[in-house]
């Protein structure tokens, strides 16, 4: 079930950030010619959600993760890699785990507060948590 739920959330996110400026390359008897797949206005009009929502989600997630990186580095940990949903730490131990667990608990609390504020059942929160 987790893989299916994560796939659902990733797909939803993908609707927000899909690339709109792709070019299509066609080959005509050895010649390469590029042309725009579609005009921007035509593509943006078919989106389910605004691309700006996806940009905001990415920026917000990056900001949150960089705050955790900062907290880890202050405590002397060496952060090797950061992605949109993960942090890799050299010599991960209980101290680093405590920083990550605090971050995850804060996210859970914020999400549940938003559910309550917008009158959304907390049962839906498990798709994200």
C-alpha positions in Angstrom: 0.0 0.0 0.0 2.8 2.5 0.8 4.2 2.2 -2.8 0.8 2.8 -4.3 0.1 5.8 -2.0 3.6 7.3 -2.7 3.0 6.8 -6.4 -0.4 8.6 -6.1 1.2 11.6 -4.3 4.1 11.7 -6.8 1.7 11.6 -9.7 -0.3 14.5 -8.2 2.9 16.5 -7.8 3.9 15.7 -11.4 0.8 17.4 -12.6 2.0 20.5 -10.9 5.6 20.6 -12.3 5.4 19.0 -15.7 7.7 20.7 -18.2 5.9 23.0 -20.6 8.7 24.1 -22.8 9.7 20.8 -24.4 10.7 20.7 -28.0 10.1 17.8 -30.3 12.9 16.7 -32.7 11.8 15.2 -36.0 14.1 13.6 -38.5 13.6 14.2 -42.2 16.0 12.0 -44.3 19.0 12.6 -42.2 18.3 16.3 -41.3 17.4 17.2 -37.7 14.8 19.8 -37.3 13.4 21.1 -34.1 9.9 22.4 -33.6 7.9 23.3 -30.5 5.6 20.5 -29.4 2.8 23.0 -28.6 2.5 26.6 -27.8 2.9 27.5 -24.1 -0.6 28.9 -23.8 -2.1 25.8 -25.3 -0.2 23.5 -22.9 -0.9 25.6 -19.8 -4.6 25.7 -20.5 -4.7 21.8 -20.3 -3.0 21.6 -16.9 -5.0 20.3 -14.0 -3.1 22.6 -11.6 -1.0 25.7 -12.0 2.7 25.1 -12.5 3.4 27.7 -9.9 1.9 25.3 -7.2 4.6 22.8 -8.1 7.3 25.4 -8.0 6.1 26.5 -4.6 6.0 22.9 -3.3 9.6 22.3 -4.4 10.9 25.6 -3.0 9.1 25.0 0.3 10.4 21.4 0.6 14.0 22.5 -0.2 13.8 25.3 2.4 12.6 22.9 5.0 15.3 20.3 4.2 18.0 23.0 4.2 16.9 24.0 7.7 17.5 20.4 8.8 20.9 20.3 7.0 21.8 23.4 9.0 20.8 21.8 12.3 22.7 18.7 11.5 25.9 20.6 10.5 25.7 22.7 13.6 25.8 19.5 15.6 28.9 18.4 13.6 27.3 16.0 11.1 28.5 15.9 7.5 25.6 16.0 5.1 26.5 14.2 1.9 23.4 14.5 -0.2 20.0 16.3 -0.1 17.1 15.6 -2.4 13.5 16.7 -2.3 12.6 14.0 0.1 15.8 12.7 1.7 19.0 13.6 3.4 22.1 11.4 3.5 24.4 11.9 6.4 27.9 10.5 7.0 28.0 8.4 10.2 24.3 8.5 10.9 23.7 7.8 14.6 21.1 8.5 17.3 21.9 12.2 17.4 21.3 12.6 13.7 18.1 10.5 14.0 16.8 12.7 16.7 17.2 15.8 14.4 15.4 14.0 11.6 12.7 12.6 13.9 12.0 16.1 15.3 11.6 17.5 11.8 9.2 14.7 10.9 7.2 15.2 14.0 7.0 19.0 13.3 5.7 18.2 9.8 3.1 15.8 11.1 1.9 18.4 13.6 1.7 21.1 11.0 -0.2 18.8 8.6 -2.7 17.8 11.2 -3.2 21.5 12.2 -3.9 22.3 8.6 -6.4 19.4 8.3 -8.2 20.7 11.4 -8.2 24.3 10.1 -9.6 23.3 6.7 -12.0 20.8 8.2 -10.3 17.8 6.3 -10.5 14.4 7.9 -7.2 13.4 9.5 -7.7 10.0 7.8 -6.5 11.6 4.6 -3.2 12.7 6.2 -1.8 9.2 6.0 -1.4 9.7 2.2 1.3 12.2 3.0 2.7 10.9 6.3 
